[in-house]
Amino acid sequence: MHTWDRISNALGEPVTSVEIGGVPLRAERYIFQLGGCEVPPLDSMVLACHLGGARATAGRSPGRSFDFLAGAATVFQPGFASRWSFFGAIDMAMFHFLDPEHEMVRHLQRLLAARAKSPMFSDPLVHAAAQQLLAEVSRTSTPNTGFVERACSLMIEQACRVLEGKTGRHLPPDALQLGRLQGVLEWIGQNLSSELSNAELAERAGVSESHFRRIFQEAMGMTPHRYVLRLRLERVHELLTRTSFSIARVAAQCGFNSQSHMTACFAAAYGITPARARQQARS
């Protein structure tokens, strides 16, 4: 049984499952809500990206578990077995490396061999590349192969750069244990149409605004404002492609003060306007 079969047996059928050339990968995306599961030992290396949703914890035993928050990524080596607990709905991507002899994969393996345990990190480029390639293979039956392979290579190269200490942010265990942050993350996801100021979020976390900004940055690798904007834009993209809501209504439901503000933010993030994104999704 392949690694991806073991994972799908635990999590359920993936919403996306596709093999990618270049650096050969099997990319799978899971959107699920479970209390927990056990994953038997893996037979290949896997890059896992928490794309959004609730907190998860994973580990071989309760005393050796780690928190996995939205925006984080890690690499599981062959032989890794884990017990997972989930605290709400999860959107997670698993990238299975199919060729252990590929130069880039061997480089990643060497970086991992120097570490005692699987590294946890947060890097916006790894996260964005994962989302973009998954979006491309999901939106059409004939995805742009060249774009997908380039995004895949970029994601892996950036993960290597993070492990080399050249960019990104490793997430320290203390930051990952900030249980009080979980309620705030859930509140953000449920109230994207609201203002969501730092002061309000800090009050919900029960800490001062300055302390909240610090612990949020440590845990998520980005500011609260940037995190909220990212979730709003993801919701915008979802509503544009899955509903017939007007663009003005989408802007209001996602917390933007005007359609023009949303359009500017969306274009800066995705390189196209909301109207064009909707056209592409329907073509």
C-alpha positions in Angstrom: 0.0 0.0 0.0 1.4 3.4 -1.0 1.8 6.2 1.5 -1.1 8.2 0.0 -3.4 5.2 0.4 -2.5 5.0 4.1 -3.3 8.7 4.5 -6.5 8.6 2.6 -7.6 5.5 4.6 -7.2 7.7 7.7 -8.5 11.1 6.4 -11.0 10.0 3.8 -10.9 10.6 0.0 -8.9 13.6 -1.1 -10.7 16.4 -3.0 -7.7 16.6 -5.3 -5.3 13.8 -6.2 -2.9 14.2 -9.1 0.7 13.2 -10.1 3.0 16.0 -11.2 6.1 15.8 -13.3 9.3 17.7 -13.0 10.2 16.9 -9.4 7.9 13.9 -9.4 5.1 14.4 -6.8 1.7 13.1 -6.0 -0.3 16.1 -4.8 -3.4 15.5 -2.6 -5.7 17.9 -0.9 -7.9 17.0 2.0 -10.8 19.0 3.4 -12.2 17.1 6.4 -13.6 17.3 9.9 -12.6 14.4 12.2 -11.9 14.0 15.8 -8.6 12.2 15.2 -6.9 9.3 13.4 -3.8 7.2 13.3 -1.5 7.1 10.3 0.7 4.0 9.9 4.4 4.3 9.0 5.0 6.2 5.7 7.0 4.6 2.9 8.0 7.9 1.3 8.8 11.4 2.2 5.9 13.8 2.5 5.7 17.6 2.6 2.5 18.5 4.6 1.0 22.0 4.3 -1.8 23.2 6.6 -3.7 25.5 4.2 -6.4 26.6 6.6 -8.8 25.8 9.4 -8.5 24.5 12.9 -5.5 23.4 14.9 -4.2 19.8 14.6 -1.8 17.9 16.8 0.3 15.0 15.7 2.9 12.8 17.3 3.9 9.2 18.1 2.6 9.6 21.6 0.8 12.3 23.7 4.0 13.4 25.3 5.8 13.8 22.0 3.2 15.6 20.0 3.3 19.0 18.2 0.7 21.5 17.2 0.1 22.1 13.5 -1.5 25.5 12.8 -2.9 27.1 9.6 0.0 28.4 7.5 2.5 25.9 8.9 4.3 23.2 6.9 6.5 20.2 7.8 8.3 17.3 6.2 7.6 13.7 7.3 10.4 11.2 6.6 9.8 7.6 5.5 8.9 5.4 8.5 7.1 8.2 10.4 4.0 7.0 12.1 1.6 9.4 13.9 -1.5 9.8 16.0 -3.5 12.9 15.0 -6.1 15.0 16.8 -8.2 17.6 15.0 -10.0 20.6 16.6 -12.4 21.5 13.8 -12.5 21.5 10.0 -9.1 21.3 8.3 -7.8 22.1 4.8 -4.5 20.2 4.3 -2.2 19.3 1.4 0.1 16.3 1.2 2.9 16.2 -1.4 4.3 12.7 -1.8 7.8 12.5 -3.3 7.8 9.8 -5.9 11.5 9.7 -6.9 13.9 9.6 -3.9 16.9 9.8 -6.3 15.9 13.2 -7.8 18.6 15.8 -7.0 16.3 18.2 -5.3 14.7 15.4 -3.2 18.1 14.1 -2.1 19.1 17.6 -1.1 16.0 17.9 1.0 16.8 14.5 2.6 20.3 15.6 3.5 18.9 18.7 5.2 16.4 16.6 7.2 19.1 14.1 8.2 20.8 16.8 10.2 17.7 17.2 12.3 16.5 15.1 15.2 12.8 15.5 14.3 10.6 16.8 11.6 11.0 20.6 11.2 8.0 22.9 11.5 8.1 26.1 9.6 6.0 28.9 8.2 6.8 30.4 4.8 4.4 32.5 2.7 6.0 31.4 -0.6 5.8 27.6 0.2 2.2 28.2 1.2 1.3 30.2 -1.9 3.0 27.8 -4.3 1.1 24.9 -2.8 -2.2 26.7 -3.1 -1.5 27.9 -6.6 -0.6 24.5 -8.0 -3.5 22.8 -6.3 -5.9 25.5 -7.6 -4.5 25.0 -11.1 -5.0 21.2 -11.2 -8.4 21.5 -9.6 -10.0 24.2 -11.8 -9.8 22.4 -15.1 -9.3 19.0 -16.7 -6.4 20.4 -18.7 -4.2 22.3 -16.3 -1.1 24.2 -17.5 1.5 21.5 -16.9 4.5 23.9 -17.2 3.0 26.2 -14.6 2.2 23.4 -12.2 5.7 21.9 -12.5 7.3 25.3 -12.0 5.2 26.0 -8.9 6.1 22.5 -7.6 9.8 23.1 -8.0 9.5 26.5 -6.4 7.7 25.1 -3.4 10.4 22.4 -2.8 13.3 24.8 -3.5 11.8 27.3 -1.0 11.3 24.6 1.6 15.0 23.7 1.2 16.0 27.4 1.6 13.9 27.5 4.8 15.7 24.5 6.2 19.1 26.0 5.2 18.2 29.1 7.3 18.1 31.4 4.3 14.5 32.5 4.6 11.2 31.7 6.2 10.7 31.1 9.9 11.1 27.9 12.0 8.3 27.7 14.5 9.6 27.1 18.1 7.7 24.5 20.2 6.6 27.2 22.7 4.9 29.2 20.0 3.1 26.2 18.7 1.6 25.5 22.2 -0.2 28.8 22.3 -3.6 27.2 22.9 -5.3 30.6 23.5 -4.5 31.5 19.9 -6.7 28.7 18.6 -9.9 30.4 19.7 -8.8 33.6 17.9 -8.1 31.7 14.7 -11.5 30.1 14.7 -13.1 33.5 15.4 -11.3 35.0 12.5 -12.4 32.3 10.1 -16.0 32.6 11.2 -16.2 36.5 11.1 -14.3 37.6 8.0 -17.0 40.1 7.2 -16.3 41.9 10.5 -13.6 44.5 11.1 -11.3 42.2 13.1 -9.0 44.8 14.6 -5.9 43.8 16.6 -7.5 45.3 19.7 -10.6 43.1 19.4 -8.5 40.0 18.6 -6.2 40.6 21.6 -9.2 41.0 23.9 -10.5 37.6 22.7 -7.0 36.1 23.4 -7.0 37.7 26.9 -3.7 39.5 26.4 -2.5 43.0 25.6 -2.5 44.2 22.0 1.3 44.3 21.9 1.7 40.9 23.4 -0.9 39.5 21.0 0.9 40.8 18.0 4.1 39.2 19.3 2.7 35.7 20.0 0.7 35.8 16.8 3.8 36.6 14.7 5.8 33.8 16.5 3.1 31.2 16.0 2.0 32.1 12.5 5.0 33.6 10.9 3.1 36.7 9.9 1.2 39.7 11.4 -2.5 39.4 12.3 -3.4 41.9 9.6 -1.6 39.8 6.9 -3.2 36.6 8.1 -6.7 38.1 8.1 -6.1 39.5 4.6 -4.9 36.2 3.3 -8.0 34.4 4.6 -10.3 37.1 3.2 -8.7 36.8 -0.2 -9.0 33.0 -0.1 -12.7 33.4 0.7 -13.1 35.9 -2.1 -11.6 33.4 -4.5 -13.9 30.7 -3.2 -17.1 32.9 -3.6 -16.1 34.1 -7.0 -15.6 30.6 -8.4 -18.4 28.8 -6.5 -21.3 31.3 -6.4 -23.0 33.9 -8.6 -22.8 36.6 -6.0 -22.0 40.1 -7.4 -18.4 41.2 -6.9 -19.7 44.0 -4.6 -21.5 41.4 -2.5 -18.4 39.2 -2.3 -16.4 42.2 -1.1 -18.9 43.0 1.6 -19.1 39.4 2.8 -15.3 39.1 3.0 -14.8 42.2 5.1 -13.5 44.7 2.5 -14.8 48.3 2.9 -15.3 48.7 -0.9 -15.2 46.7 -4.1 -12.3 48.8 -5.4 -10.3 48.0 -2.2 -10.9 44.2 -2.7 -10.0 44.4 -6.3 -6.7 46.1 -5.6 -5.8 43.5 -2.9 -6.9 40.6 -5.0 -4.9 41.8 -8.0 -1.8 42.3 -5.9 -2.1 38.8 -4.5 -3.1 36.8 -7.6 -2.0 39.0 -10.5 -5.5 39.2 -12.0 -8.8 41.0 -11.2 -11.7 39.3 -9.4 -13.8 39.6 -12.6 -11.0 37.9 -14.6 -10.6 35.1 -12.0 -14.3 34.4 -12.3 -14.1 34.3 -16.1 -11.2 31.8 -15.9 -13.0 29.6 -13.5 -16.1 29.4 -15.8 -14.2 28.9 -19.0 
